[in-house]
Amino acid sequence: YIDVDALAPGRAADVARAARELESKGAERLVLDLRSNALGDPQEGLRLANVFLEDGLLAYLQGQKFPRKDFNAEPRQAASKLPLVVLTNRATAGAAELAAAAILDRRRGQTVGERTYGLAATQKTIPMEDGATVILSVAKYYRPSGRAIQDGGINPTLQVLEIESGAEDDPASRLEKPLEEDEVLKKAIEVLKGSAAAAA
């Protein structure tokens, strides 16, 4: 189990080290928790995807006046081939969405939890005469499948809602629970066990 709450510079390298260490201790499957991860640079999200993908397209960036730019995995950056499930919720956004989308679209792993926020774009700030500022998205990040992340987020392979009816409707306020009480994590483990059984 690897929990990534933000994607600050160097975090993908930390995850790569953690994955190698867990595998050296006998881990046979991994859960990557990206719930409520909404901070970080898109490039770090792509590096995180590269930890689990050794080649091929991770994402591309394109806008009306912004030529397409592809981002591909580098084999030397890949660190783990273990079966993988990614956890997401409504507060998973930006760089974390890039990682989850690449892993899902490239069929490297499944996602469990809630649909993500849908925010992955390059923005331009335009100052106005009255002192206000307009922020425009000039290019969107697209999944390997060709869908823009900003246009609807990422639907999980298996949906498991975190917030029950009547609870505070704020995914970022997810209460810290012991892992054994985490229903999303429990379902992810079931998915991983099922994948292992199918491969046997």
C-alpha positions in Angstrom: 0.0 0.0 0.0 1.5 3.3 -1.1 -0.3 6.5 -0.2 0.5 9.6 -2.3 -1.3 12.7 -0.9 0.4 15.3 -3.2 2.8 15.2 -6.1 5.6 17.6 -5.1 8.9 17.4 -7.0 10.6 14.1 -6.4 7.5 12.3 -5.1 7.4 9.9 -8.1 11.0 8.8 -7.3 9.9 8.2 -3.7 7.1 6.0 -4.9 9.5 4.1 -7.1 11.8 3.4 -4.1 8.8 2.4 -2.0 7.6 0.0 -4.7 11.0 -1.7 -5.0 11.3 -2.0 -1.2 7.9 -3.5 -0.9 8.7 -6.0 -3.7 12.0 -6.9 -2.0 10.0 -7.7 1.2 7.7 -10.1 -0.7 4.9 -7.9 -2.0 3.0 -9.5 -4.9 0.5 -6.8 -5.6 0.3 -3.0 -5.0 -2.4 -0.4 -4.1 -1.6 3.2 -5.1 -3.8 5.6 -3.1 -4.4 8.9 -5.0 -7.5 9.9 -3.1 -7.7 13.6 -2.3 -4.4 14.2 -4.2 -5.0 17.5 -5.9 -1.6 19.2 -5.6 1.4 18.9 -7.8 2.9 19.6 -11.2 1.6 17.6 -14.2 5.1 16.4 -15.1 5.3 14.7 -11.7 2.0 13.0 -12.4 3.5 11.7 -15.6 6.6 10.5 -13.8 4.4 8.7 -11.4 2.7 6.9 -14.2 6.1 6.0 -15.7 7.0 4.2 -12.4 4.5 1.6 -13.5 4.7 1.9 -17.3 7.9 1.2 -19.1 7.0 2.3 -22.6 4.3 3.9 -24.7 2.2 7.1 -24.6 1.3 8.4 -21.1 -0.7 11.5 -22.2 -0.6 14.4 -24.6 -1.2 18.1 -24.4 -3.1 20.0 -27.1 -5.1 23.2 -27.6 -6.7 25.3 -30.3 -3.5 27.2 -30.8 -1.2 24.8 -29.0 0.3 22.1 -31.1 0.1 18.5 -29.8 2.9 17.4 -27.5 3.2 13.8 -26.6 4.6 12.5 -23.3 6.0 8.9 -23.5 7.3 6.6 -20.8 11.0 6.1 -20.5 12.0 2.5 -19.8 14.7 3.4 -17.3 12.2 5.2 -15.1 9.9 2.1 -14.7 10.2 0.5 -11.3 7.5 -2.1 -10.8 5.5 -4.6 -12.9 3.4 -5.9 -10.0 -0.4 -6.1 -10.4 -1.8 -2.7 -9.5 -5.0 -0.9 -8.4 -5.3 2.8 -8.1 -7.7 4.5 -5.6 -9.4 7.7 -6.6 -12.1 10.0 -5.3 -13.8 13.3 -6.3 -10.8 15.3 -4.9 -8.3 13.4 -7.1 -7.3 16.1 -9.6 -4.6 17.4 -11.9 -1.3 15.6 -11.8 -2.8 12.6 -10.0 -5.4 12.3 -12.7 -2.7 12.1 -15.3 -1.1 9.1 -13.5 -4.4 7.3 -12.9 -5.6 7.8 -16.5 -2.3 6.5 -18.0 -2.4 3.4 -15.8 -6.0 2.7 -16.6 -6.0 3.4 -20.4 -2.8 1.4 -20.9 -4.4 -1.5 -19.1 -1.6 -1.5 -16.5 -4.0 -1.5 -13.6 -7.6 -0.8 -12.5 -9.1 2.1 -10.6 -11.4 1.8 -7.6 -13.3 4.5 -5.9 -15.1 7.6 -7.2 -14.9 9.6 -10.5 -12.1 12.2 -10.3 -12.5 15.9 -10.4 -11.5 16.6 -14.0 -8.8 19.2 -14.0 -5.7 18.8 -16.1 -4.9 21.8 -18.4 -2.3 24.4 -19.1 -3.6 27.8 -18.1 -2.7 31.4 -19.1 -3.3 34.4 -16.8 -4.6 37.6 -18.4 -4.5 40.8 -16.2 -7.5 43.2 -16.7 -7.5 47.0 -16.5 -9.6 47.0 -13.4 -7.1 44.8 -11.6 -9.0 41.6 -12.0 -7.4 38.5 -13.6 -8.8 36.1 -16.1 -7.5 32.5 -16.1 -7.9 30.7 -19.4 -7.2 27.1 -20.2 -5.1 27.2 -23.4 -4.4 23.5 -23.8 -5.9 20.3 -22.2 -4.2 17.1 -21.2 -5.6 14.1 -23.0 -5.5 10.5 -21.9 -3.9 7.8 -24.1 -7.4 6.9 -25.2 -7.8 10.4 -26.7 -10.3 11.8 -24.1 -9.6 15.1 -22.4 -9.3 14.7 -18.6 -10.9 18.1 -18.1 -14.0 16.9 -19.9 -15.5 14.7 -17.2 -12.6 13.3 -15.1 -11.8 9.6 -14.9 -14.5 7.0 -14.2 -13.2 4.2 -12.0 -13.2 0.6 -13.2 -15.2 -0.2 -10.0 -17.1 2.6 -8.3 -17.2 2.7 -4.5 -18.6 5.8 -2.9 -16.7 7.2 0.1 -19.4 9.6 1.4 -22.6 8.2 2.6 -26.0 10.0 2.1 -26.3 12.8 4.6 -22.6 13.1 5.3 -20.7 16.3 4.6 -20.4 16.5 0.8 -16.7 17.3 0.7 -14.4 14.6 -0.5 -11.3 16.5 0.7 -12.6 16.1 4.2 -12.4 12.3 4.1 -11.9 11.1 7.6 -8.8 9.1 8.4 -9.8 5.6 9.1 -7.8 2.5 10.0 -7.0 0.6 6.8 -9.1 -2.3 8.0 -12.2 0.0 8.0 -11.5 1.5 4.6 -14.2 0.1 2.3 -12.6 1.5 -0.9 -9.3 -0.2 0.0 -11.1 -3.4 0.9 -12.7 -3.5 -2.5 -9.3 -2.8 -4.2 -7.8 -5.8 -2.4 -10.7 -7.9 -3.6 -10.0 -6.8 -7.2 -6.3 -7.6 -6.9 -7.0 -11.0 -5.4 -9.5 -11.7 -8.2 -6.9 -10.7 -10.8 -4.3 -13.0 -9.2 -6.8 -15.9 -9.2 -7.7 -15.3 -12.9 -4.0 -15.3 -13.8 -3.3 -18.5 -11.9 
